[in-house]
């Protein structure tokens, strides 16, 4: 089990950040992903694997004025 934005989510072996974003349907153009407090570079989303019990924060940025 992992935490995504404070809520439990089923962990799957070999799940990448990209897989998680697809499963959770996070399609915002500007997203920041943190795993256990560490910011993950967008270029690593397809290769960075999520481990059981990781705490993930997905933050989408909004433009405004």
C-alpha positions in Angstrom: 0.0 0.0 0.0 1.2 3.5 -0.8 -0.1 6.9 0.0 -1.0 9.3 -2.8 -1.8 12.8 -1.6 -2.6 11.4 1.9 -4.9 8.6 0.8 -4.1 4.9 0.6 -3.7 3.5 -2.9 -2.9 -0.1 -4.0 0.8 -0.6 -4.8 1.8 -2.8 -7.7 5.3 -4.2 -8.3 7.4 -2.3 -10.9 4.9 0.6 -10.9 6.5 3.8 -12.3 5.5 7.4 -11.6 4.1 7.5 -15.2 2.0 4.4 -14.4 0.6 6.0 -11.3 -0.2 9.2 -13.0 -2.2 7.2 -15.7 -4.0 5.1 -13.1 -5.0 8.2 -11.1 -5.8 10.1 -14.3 -3.6 13.0 -13.5 -3.3 14.7 -16.9 -2.5 18.2 -15.9 0.1 19.9 -18.1 2.2 21.1 -15.1 2.7 18.6 -12.3 5.2 18.2 -9.6 5.7 14.7 -8.1 7.4 14.1 -4.8 8.2 10.6 -3.4 9.0 10.7 0.3 9.6 14.4 0.1 12.0 14.2 -2.9 11.1 16.0 -6.1 11.2 13.6 -9.1 12.3 15.1 -12.5 9.7 14.8 -15.2 12.3 13.0 -17.4 12.4 10.2 -14.8 8.6 9.5 -14.6 8.9 6.6 -17.0 11.8 4.9 -15.1 11.4 5.9 -11.5 9.7 3.0 -9.7 7.5 3.4 -6.7 8.2 1.2 -3.7 5.7 -0.3 -1.3 4.8 2.1 1.5 6.1 5.2 -0.4 4.4 8.5 0.3 3.7 10.3 -2.9 2.5 13.8 -3.4 1.2 14.9 -6.8 0.8 18.7 -7.1 -0.6 20.4 -10.1 0.4 24.0 -10.7 -2.1 26.5 -11.7 -1.5 29.7 -13.5 -3.2 32.8 -12.3 -2.9 36.4 -11.7 
